[in-house]
């Protein structure tokens, strides 16, 4: 965890944290035993009154210093530890020269406490204080972050753990919070500007003639087909290791952040993806992981060797390590880099760090065109011929494929055959040779609170123009469509998210949980964020039980910033579409 090196602010932060840390005896024994194996334990704030101070600072990653925004002098921000049933009172001091905010990601709070400027509250003005106060209605692993501009990219994020009011169904002897993130010495404004000017600016893994000769890249015919569609199959992530360093608890790969354990212990890892733009593939070579919680909600334990975690998702896993060191790997989805840490019985140990795996290539399925079992001769993309395939008769922007989508310049393609991909492990993970978690593996540990059948269905298309870095819902970006998506209080609605782009999108709904429709009936997994795979679709049911206005958006920061966001409005009465 990176610390502020400005002495004045560091002393002030220590004073703020000291009062809360004095309540450490309130924490479970296994929570008090946390250690990062490098220096002091991870700062933890708990109790009924917590003070958070947002300020500019610097952070050092793998020996390099860069500008950042932190809370109480640390990046990530301190772990906030609460208890289900308590009243949380959080005094937030904004020491920035600009407005800021804190959104309590995944927490069920009143709208005015949700922390989204312009939606639920006005924001926290520069050099001012705002008090958040709300009942803690749940337990599990969550996180908090800025919802103002691009501050989140600079380090304005931190973890939350809420202990259950009763017994915890998860049995573990020790736990560690693992906050994955991405950081760049380039300002977020500069990153966004480069993406608008040249969306492939950070993609250093494009196909080459050498790759073709070596058999690593697509044959010329397939490459010509993709070129005819003005698409790049290596365009897996917008921002890559060309500018990012991938972090574990604020530490770069060379820092060797270490999670300690004693031989024979069962260790709970609370994994939070707090990155701005990076989907991570997480594994611990040689050590299976039992997934016990997803987005703060307990699930039936499922043993896997790897899992894909989208931006803003959380997973809790339990491991039973032997008396040796292991490497925890968080590989970026495009495999341009990795976050790395060590799980070991003693500080200073390390294990072999695996090499980056070959970068994945997008397929026709990622374009929403699953060709298996089809007559390829009737399909066409702009007149390009590829083998027996006539690619000119399929219009990738045919509005008949997406009723309700505005055919604006921000819509480059419409998926003609989107499919449910919740049974797949995630982009690039189909052939890794070991078990990878899928959404269909997840089943709620207890029965869902609302098992009514939906009264209506709503299609929402995830749209974009990757050549122009334009992102939206239903072809219209947030700034051009301020009318909210309306719901009646307590109505049960089925939502179909249809991805018309060739990039995965982690979609987050504020103020609610939803149940993924994956065949588990009244044990459907409850989540607040879900990855919609390229060319795929995700269906969820949700109960609109929280009156107010709520943000609904892609959690890739620059996609949201570019317009992939809407407001969901829940009212006691009113018309719905």
N, C-alpha and C positions, 0 to 999 in steps of 0.2 A: 504494500500500500504506500503510495507516494505521499510525501509530506511537504508542506509549505516550508520554504527556506527563509522567508521573511521573518525576522526575529520577533518584531512587534506583533504581527498577526498570529504567530505560533504561540506566543505566551497567552494572548487573548483567547485563542482556541482551547488551550490547555485548561484555562480557568473555566470556560464554558463546559468542557467535557468532564471536568473533575467532579462536579456536583452530581451528574448523572451516573458516573462510574461508581460513585459511592454507594449506589443502590445495587451493586453487582451481586450482593448476597441474595438478591431476589431471583437470580437466574438459576436454572438447573445446574447441577454439578458439572455435567458433561459440557454445558455451554460455557462455563467459566474456564474450562481447560483448553480453550482454543489457543493455538500458537501457529504463527506462520513459518516458524523454523528459521527465520532470518533476523528478526529483531523483536520488538515488543509485540504482544498479542494484538489482534485486530481491534481497533477502537470500537467499543460497544456503548450505546446510549440506551437507557431503559428508564422505566418509572412513569409517573403520571405527568411530569412536566419535562419537556426536552427542548433545548435551544439549539438551533442550527444557524450557522452564519455562512452566507454565500459570499465568496470573495475571489478576486484574481490571485493567481499564484503561479509558480513554476513547478514542473515535475521532471524528474530524472528517470529516463527509461534506458536500460542497458548502457548507462553512462552518458547519455545525451540529454541535455536540458531543453525543455520547450515550454511555451506558455500554456496556461490552463485555467480552468475555473474549478474550484473545489469547495467543499463544505467542512467547516471546522478544521481547515488546514490539511485535509487528506483527500486523496483520489485513489479508489472510490471513496465516497462519503462514508461516514461511520455507519456501522451496522446498527439499525434501530430494532430493538428487541421489545416486543409488546406481549400482552397476554390477552387471549380471547375474553371478552366481557368487560374489559376495563374501558375507561374514557381516556383517550389520547389527547394531550394538549401539546402542540408543537409550535414554539415561537420561532419564526423564521426571520432572520435579519438579513436584508439585502444590502451588502456593502459594495455592490457594483455601481457603476455610473450609468446603468441601463436597467430597464425593467427585468424582472425575473419571475420565477414561479416554481412550485414543486407539485408534481402530480404523483399521487400514491397509487402506483400501477397495480391493478388487480384488487384493490381494496374497495369494499362496498361502503361508500361514504355519501353524505348529502351532496347534492350538486354544487353548492357554494364552496364545498371543501375539496372538490375534485382537482382544482388547480390548473384549469385550461383557460388562459386569457382570451377574452372575447367570446367565450362560450358559457362558462359557469361563474367566472369572477373577473375583475378588471386587471388582475396581475399584481405583483408586488413592485411598487415604484422604487426607483433608485434611492438608496440611502434611507430606506424606510423598513418598517416591521409589519408582519402579518401573522396573525395567530390562527392556526388550524386547530379545530377541536371537533372530535367525532367519536362515537362509540365504536369499539373494535368488535365486529360481528362475525369474525372468522378466524381460522388459524392457518398456518402454512408458510411457504416461502414466497416472498414478493419483492418488489424493489421500488425505488422512487427516483424521479429525474425531472429536469426542467422541461417545460412545454413552451418555452419562450425562444423564438428564433432557432439558432443552431447551437445553443449553449450546451446541449447534451453531448455533442461531439467533443467538447473541450474538457469533459470530466465531471460534469454536473449530474452525477448519478450515484446511487448507493443501495445496499441491500436492506430488506426488512424480513425479520423472522417473527412470527406470531405463535407463541406456545399455546396449545389447546387448554381449555378450561378443565377438561378431564384427562383421563389417561391417553397417552399418545399411542396409536396402534403401531407405530414404527419403532422397532427395538434397535437401539444403537448404543454403543459405549462412549463414542466420541463423535463430534461433528466438525465439519469445516464448511464455511461459506466460500464458494468459488465464483467470483464475479469475472466473467469474460467480457472483454471490450476491445475496441480498436482506437488507436490514437495516431495522429499525424502532426508533424511539425508545421505542416501547411495549414493555414487558417481554414475553417469550414466555409467561409465566404469564398475563398479562392478555389476550394474544391468544387463547390457548386457552380461557380462561374466557368471552370474548365469543363465540367460535365455538360453545361448548356452549349458551350462552344464546340466541343468535340466529345460526344458521349463515350467513345472508346479510348479516351486519353490515357486512362490508367491500365488498360488491357495490354500487357506485355507478352501475352501468350497466344497471339494470333497464329494461324496456320502458316507454314512456310514450305518452300520446295524441299528443304532438307527433311522436314517432318513427313512429307509425302513419300520421299524416297525411303525413309526409315520405317514406313508403315505405321506411323503414329497418327497421321492426320487423314482426313477424308480423301477418297479418290477425286480426281479432277472433275468427273461428272457431277458428283454430289456437291463439290465446292461451287461449281457453276450454277447449280440449282439454287443454293443458298444466296449466291451473289445476285441471281435473277430476282430473288425475293427481297433483295437489299437487307439481308440478315447475316449475322456473324455467329456461327455455332460455338465460338469460344467466348461469347459475351455472356458469361455466367454471373459475374458480379460487377457492379458499376465502379466501385472503389476497391482497390486491391493492395497487395503488399508492395506495390510500386511506391505507395506513400504511407501505408499503414504499418504500424507495429502492433501485433496482437498481444493482448495483456491478460494476465491472471492476477486479480487483486492489485492492479496497477503496476505490475512487474512484467518486463519483457522476457523473452525466451532465455536470454543469457543470465538473467538474474537468479534463476533456479528457485523461485518461490516454492516452499516445501510445506506440505501438510503432514504433520507428525502423528504417529499412532504407536501404541504399544502392542507387541505381538499377542495375537489372540483376540484383539478387539474387533468388533463390528463398527465400521466407520460410516457415518452418514455424510454425504456430500450434497450440499444445497447449491445447485448450479443455476446461475442467473446469466442470461445473455443480455448484457447492458450495452452492447455495441450500437453504433449508429447505423451501420450498413452491412454487417457481416453475419451470415449464417455459418455456424460452426458445426463440424462433425466431431463429436467427442468420443474418445475411447481411452482405455488404459490397457495397453498391450499386455496380455498374459493374465488379466484380472477381469472376470465377469462383473457386471453391474446389475443389481436388482433395482429396477425402477419402482419407486413406492409412492411417488407424488408427481403430478403434472399441474403446472400453474397454481400451486398451492392446494390442490385438491387430492386427497388420498385415492390411490388406485390399487387394484389387486396387483401384488408384486409380480413382476415379469423380468426374467433374466435375459440380458442382452450383452453383446460385446461392443456395441457402438450405438449412438443416437445422434440424430440431427436436431439441433436446437436453433430455432429461428430467433431473430431479434425480438426481445421482450418476453420470450417464453422462459419458464423455469422448470427444472426437473430435479427432484430429489432422488438420489440413488444410494443404496447401501452396498458396501464392499467388505470383503473379509480377506485382507491382505496377509500374505505369509511374511516371515521375518526377513524382508529384503525391500529394496527400493523399486518403485515403479514410476514410469513416466505417464503423466496425464497429458493427453494431446487434444488440443482444440484446433483442428485443421480448418482453414477457411474453405467455403464450399467450392471455390474455384481452384483451390490447392496452390495458391500463390504464396502462402505462408501459414504459420501456425502460432498459436499460443501454447506455451509449454510450462508445466510445473512438475513437481516431484511429490510422490506419496511415499513416505519412508519412516522407519522406526527411529532414525537419528538425523539430526541436522547435518548438513554437509554431504549427504549421500546423493547419488544420482544413478539413473539407469540409462540404458541406451535410448537415444532419441531417434525414432524412426525417420527415414527420409520422407519428403513429400511424395505423395502418390501422383501418378500421371493425371494431368488435368482433364476434367470431363468435357465432352462435346455435347451440345444440344442436339436433340433428335427431332424427327418429324412429330413424335408424340408431344414433345415440348412446344410444338407449334399448334397443338390441338388437332393433330391429324394422325390418329393411330391407324396405320395402313394395313395391319394384320387382317388377312382374310378378305381384302377388298380388291375390286377390279381397278388396278392402278391406271389402266389405259384411259379412263374417263376423267382423270384429274390433271390439272394444268395450273402452272404458276407463271403468268406473264409470258406465255409462249415458249418457255424453256422446255426442251426435250431431255429426258433422263431415262435411258434404257427403254423399257416398254411403257414408261409413264408419260402421259401427255399432260404437262402441268399448266396448260393455258385456259382450261375451262372452269377452274375453281377460283372465284373472286374472293381473295382474302379479306375484303372489306364489304362483303355482301350483307346489307342490313337485314336480310331475311334470317341470317344466322343469329341476330341479336336484336330482337324487337325491344324498343325502349332506349337503345343506345344512340346518342347523337353522333352522326358521322362527321365529326370535326377534324381539323388537322391533327388533333391529339390522338386520333385513333388510326394506328398504322395497320392493324390486322384484327380480324374477328376469328376466334377459334371455330372452325366448321364442325369439329367433332370433339368437344371437350369431354373428358371422362373423369370419373371419380378415381383419384390416385391416392386415397388415404390408406390403401393397403400396400403402397410402395414405400421403400425406406428413404427416399429423397434423392435429389439429383446427384448422379455419379456414384451411388452406393449399391446399385443392383448386383454387381458382380464382385464384391469385396471378399467373399469366401467365409464370412462369419455372420452371426445373427445381428441384424440392425432393427431397432425399434421402428414400428409403424404406428400411425394413429389407430388403426384397427386393433392393435395389441392392447390398447388402453381400455380398461373397464373400471367404472367407479367402484370404490370399496363399499359404499352404502347406496341405497336406493335414491334416485333423484328426487328432489323435493316437489317437482311438478311433472307429472307423467301424462297430462292431458294431450290429446291429439291437437295439432295446430289447426287453427280456424282459417288460416289463409297462408299463401306462399308468395314469396317475393324474390325476384331475380335481381342480383346486383353484379354488373360486369366490371372487372378490373381491366382498365384500358390504358394504353400508352402508345407513344411514338418514340421508339428507342433512338431513332436517328436524330431527334430534336430534343430528347430528354424531357418529354412532356408526359405527365402521369395524371390519372383521373379515375373517377367512378362513372360508369355509363357515358364516357366521352366528354364529360364536363368537369373542369377543375373547380376546386372549392371557391376560389375568388369570383368565378362566373356563375355560381349556383348557390346562393345563400339559403334557399328554401330547404328546411329540414326534411328528413325522412320521418313521417308521422306514424305513431303507434298509440293505441288506446291502452290505458293502464290495465295491467293484468291479462292482456290478450296474449295468446300463445301463437307464435308465428314461426313458419319454416322459412329460412333464408338460404338461398342458393348463391354461393359466390362462384362466379365463372371467370376464369383467368384467360383473357384474350391476348396476353403477352407471353413472351418466351422467357420470362424471368419470374422466379418465385416471389410471393408477397406475403409477409406476416401481417395479417389483418387483426386489429385490436378494437374491441368494443368496450367503451368506458361504462362504468356503473352497473354492469351485469355480468353474469356468467351465462354461457350457452352450452347446449349439449350436442356434441358431434353425432350425426346420424351415421353410425358405422356398424349397425347390427347388434348392439348390446342392449336394446330395449330400455328398461328402467335403470340399467347400470351404464348408460351412455356416459362417456368421459365428459366432465364439465371443464371448460376452458374459457379464458378471456382473450386469448391470442391463438391464431391458427395459421400455419403456412399453407397457402394455396399454390400448389406446384405449377410450373409452366404448362400452359395449355390444359390445365386440369380444373376440377371444380370441387368444392367442399359444401356440404349441406349441414346446417345446424338448426336446431329448434331453440327458441328462447322465449322466456316470459318477460314481458315489458312491465316489470313490477316496481320500477323506480321513476317516479314522476320527476320530470326535469329535462334539461337539454344536455346531451352527452356527445362527446367526440367519438367518431368512428373513422378509422384511418389505417393506411399502411404504416407499419412501424419502421420501414426503411426511411431514415430521417430526411434524406434529400428527395425521396418520392413524396412524402407528406408535404415537404416545403414547396415542391413543384405543383401541388394541387390534389394529391390523392387522399382526400379527406372530405367528410361530410359531417353534418350534425344530425343526430337521432333525437327526436323530440317525443317524449312520453307524456300524455295528457289524460286527465280523467275522462274526458269526452272529446269527440272531434272526428272529422272525416279522415279516412286512410285511403291510400291509393290501392 
